[in-house]
Structures are given as structure tokens and as C-alpha cells.
Amino acid sequence: MSTLFQPYTLRDVTIPNRVWMPPMCQYSAAPEGPAAGAPGDWHFAHYAARAAGGTGLIVVEATAVSPEGRISPYDLGIWNDTQVEAFRRITRFLVSQGTVPAVQLAHAGRKASTERPWKGGAPVGPDAHGWRPAAPSAIPFDERHPVPDELSLDRIREIVGQFRAAARRALAAGFEIAEIHGAHGYLINEFLSPHSNHRTDAYGGSYENRTRFALEVVDAVREEWPDDKPLFFRISATEWLEEHGWTPDDTVRFASELHAHGIDLLDVSTGGNASGVRIPTGPGYQVPFAARVRAETPMPVAAVGLITDAEQAEKIVANGEADAVLLGRELLRNPSWARHAARELGGEVHVPDQYHRSV
Ligand SMILES: Cc1cc2nc3c(=O)[nH]c(=O)nc-3n(C[C@H](O)[C@H](O)[C@H](O)COP(=O)(O)O)c2cc1C
């Protein structure tokens, strides 16, 4: 009996299986105008195909809480009601396929305002729909990036409010789960790490001060997000730095605190905040970080990173290394991965009536 295809319940939401899609930016929204940041035809087709393919839960890509919080001018956003209406079309379809719709709420901090990756990904200014990024400290990500503005206390308060408003809108858009993006060197991660946070006020210095902004965001979002719906947090469990970085020990400590603040599952990734580090990638290379959190804290976890094979995914869940797996690039290659894996492992998965002859 496959464990991968057992349902999983958090709060009052039951996810039909443990094959989930992680957030993956499509950089395909309008950069300006009335539809700026709103999902369009590409997003609908992209998410719809993975839902029809039997994916249990889809985390819609990094969706900015404000225009300045976008990684690129082409990112999705959830700061106005036009965007909410456009997201409804996607959440409605996902629910019709039995897929749980989730959304990653994000602010890109010092890594904001860049060109789309397939155009080189370089930082862009106002002449290419860009803006000046802001961060905990005036330290650029690397020599290519501009020096960001150091956020004032007022701006920090304002961004916490933007996360709160984004959560309210995500709920109105029909999402069942919200994920706070605390990973990959974006704003929340920048506050957590002593590598990027050199503040001397209440938001920098000690571990308690560096985690303050993240917990304020979590508390604000949790207040908006109904008690019967789960909240996820994505973390970079390590920065892959030898010293002066956020560490796996910090992650374990923080996981317990996040759990106490109402986070229901930690989505465990790594890296993205320090440039030029060597990351030893390979099949399932981030799974041990997730497994450690699950073993040492009350926090449920999802594992991500080069999980591509049905047996591999089954083992991760069956061995108790993670409660679920997220498949990114593999789901880009094969939208029906869950259906194929279910057949291989003897599990049950939703198949659209229209495709019954393909079972
Ligand atoms: C095209 C693309 C876009 C991505 N966008 C995001 C994102 O919006 N938010 C995020 O947290 N991670 C993002 N990621 C990282 C993925 O969620 C995932 O963690 C990573 O691809 C590793 O998993 P994989 O080996 O299964 O692809 C992105 C990855 C890809 C390939």
C-alpha cells in the first residue's frame, strides 16, 4: 500500500495525497497597467494541467504582497482586487480537480526588481519597469545587484501590514492554504540571517531580534487566516556558509517557535541568501534538513529538491523523513507525474472523467 497516496489532513483541510507542487515563478504577468500582477491564460493553463494530473496540492508561485516585493516586474501580486478576481479562476479549477490550492506570499527584499531569468535575470531600473529595492541592511546580494535602501521602522511596519492584507485577499481568492516565503534570500530570509542583517535596532543582532520580523509577519497572517485553514512557512534551512550564516540548528530552534505561532507545516528548502557558495546538489539533497526538523520538533515538514522518482518519493514519506514531497522541475516536465507514480506504486489518484480512457 503506497504511503505517498494516503490523504493528509492539517486543521480542517484534507489533501488527497502527498505529491505536491512547490511555488515556481512563471514571470508571465503584465508589469504595468490595470492587470499588473494578475494571473492570465499562461498561469491558468500551467496550474490547471498539474491539477488535472493528480497533484494533491499546488502552491502557486511567489506572489508579491506589494509592487516593490516582486522579484521581477512580471511576477504575480496580490495587492489589489483585480488580482483576487483573476486568481479565483485558478482556485476554482484546482478545487474542481480535488487539488488543494495554496499560494506563496512573498516580498523579494534586496533581490527585487530583476529581469526575467530567460532574459538574463539582471537587476533592472525604472527604464525597464524596475524600482529601487529595500532590505534590512544596505548590503547588496552580490556585485551585480544595487545597494538596497535600509528599511525604516515605519516601512517594516508597513510591510507587515501588506502581508496581512495579502492574506485577507488570498482567502477571498479561494486559497485553502497560504505559505509565507521565508527562504531563498528574499526579505524575510534577509532579516533572519546575520549575513544580510547588520541592523543594530530591535530587528538585528541577536537571534531573537533577527527572527522578530518573521514572527510579526506570521502573527499578522495567522490573525487573518481562519483557524480551520493551515499556514505553511518556507525556510532555507542552511545558507551553505561556513560561518556567520543561518544554520540548521537555527532552523530546528525556529521550527518549534513557528509551530507555537500557528504555522502548520515547514517547507524545507536551502540557500539563496549568500552568493557564490557551493551547494552539494544531488537526488533528495535537501531531505535530511526536513527530516531533522521532523525528528526534533513537533513541526510537520515537506521535502523538496531533486525528488523525481516514484520509489524515491515513496521512501521519503514512508520512512517518515517528510510528511509530503514537493516536485518542482519534474512537474514542469511531466504535469501528470502523480498519475504515473500512482500507477507505479499502486496508489489511487484523481483522474478527470474526460481522461478515463487513458487510465
Ligand atoms: C522556474 C522556477 C521558479 C521557482 N520559483 C520559486 C518561487 O516562486 N518560490 C520559491 O520558494 N521557490 C521557487 N523555486 C524553487 C522551487 O520551488 C524548488 O524548491 C526547486 O526547484 C527545487 O525543487 P526541484 O528540484 O524539484 O525542482 C523555483 C524553481 C524553478 C525551477
PDBQT file of the ligand as one rigid body, heavy atoms in Angstrom, charges set to zero:
ROOT
HETATM    1  C1  LIG A 401      11.210  28.071 -12.644  1.00  0.00    +0.000 C 
HETATM    2  C2  LIG A 401      11.343  28.023 -11.153  1.00  0.00    +0.000 A 
HETATM    3  C3  LIG A 401      10.767  29.001 -10.387  1.00  0.00    +0.000 A 
HETATM    4  C4  LIG A 401      10.850  28.969  -8.994  1.00  0.00    +0.000 A 
HETATM    5  N1  LIG A 401      10.168  29.897  -8.238  1.00  0.00    +0.000 NA
HETATM    6  C5  LIG A 401      10.114  29.764  -6.901  1.00  0.00    +0.000 A 
HETATM    7  C6  LIG A 401       9.236  30.560  -6.126  1.00  0.00    +0.000 A 
HETATM    8  O1  LIG A 401       8.434  31.347  -6.640  1.00  0.00    +0.000 OA
HETATM    9  N2  LIG A 401       9.262  30.419  -4.776  1.00  0.00    +0.000 N 
HETATM   10  C7  LIG A 401      10.081  29.504  -4.166  1.00  0.00    +0.000 A 
HETATM   11  O2  LIG A 401      10.064  29.417  -2.936  1.00  0.00    +0.000 OA
HETATM   12  N3  LIG A 401      10.868  28.689  -4.890  1.00  0.00    +0.000 NA
HETATM   13  C8  LIG A 401      10.893  28.782  -6.223  1.00  0.00    +0.000 A 
HETATM   14  N4  LIG A 401      11.617  27.887  -6.969  1.00  0.00    +0.000 N 
HETATM   15  C9  LIG A 401      12.253  26.743  -6.275  1.00  0.00    +0.000 C 
HETATM   16  C10 LIG A 401      11.333  25.527  -6.315  1.00  0.00    +0.000 C 
HETATM   17  O3  LIG A 401      10.164  25.756  -5.539  1.00  0.00    +0.000 OA
HETATM   18  C11 LIG A 401      12.039  24.268  -5.758  1.00  0.00    +0.000 C 
HETATM   19  O4  LIG A 401      12.336  24.478  -4.403  1.00  0.00    +0.000 OA
HETATM   20  C12 LIG A 401      13.302  23.952  -6.532  1.00  0.00    +0.000 C 
HETATM   21  O5  LIG A 401      13.074  24.000  -7.926  1.00  0.00    +0.000 OA
HETATM   22  C13 LIG A 401      13.883  22.590  -6.147  1.00  0.00    +0.000 C 
HETATM   23  O6  LIG A 401      12.973  21.555  -6.417  1.00  0.00    +0.000 OA
HETATM   24  P1  LIG A 401      13.115  20.617  -7.765  1.00  0.00    +0.000 P 
HETATM   25  O7  LIG A 401      14.500  20.034  -7.733  1.00  0.00    +0.000 OA
HETATM   26  O8  LIG A 401      12.041  19.587  -7.587  1.00  0.00    +0.000 OA
HETATM   27  O9  LIG A 401      12.904  21.496  -8.941  1.00  0.00    +0.000 OA
HETATM   28  C14 LIG A 401      11.584  27.937  -8.359  1.00  0.00    +0.000 A 
HETATM   29  C15 LIG A 401      12.194  26.953  -9.139  1.00  0.00    +0.000 A 
HETATM   30  C16 LIG A 401      12.071  26.975 -10.507  1.00  0.00    +0.000 A 
HETATM   31  C17 LIG A 401      12.708  25.875 -11.317  1.00  0.00    +0.000 C 
ENDROOT
TORSDOF 0
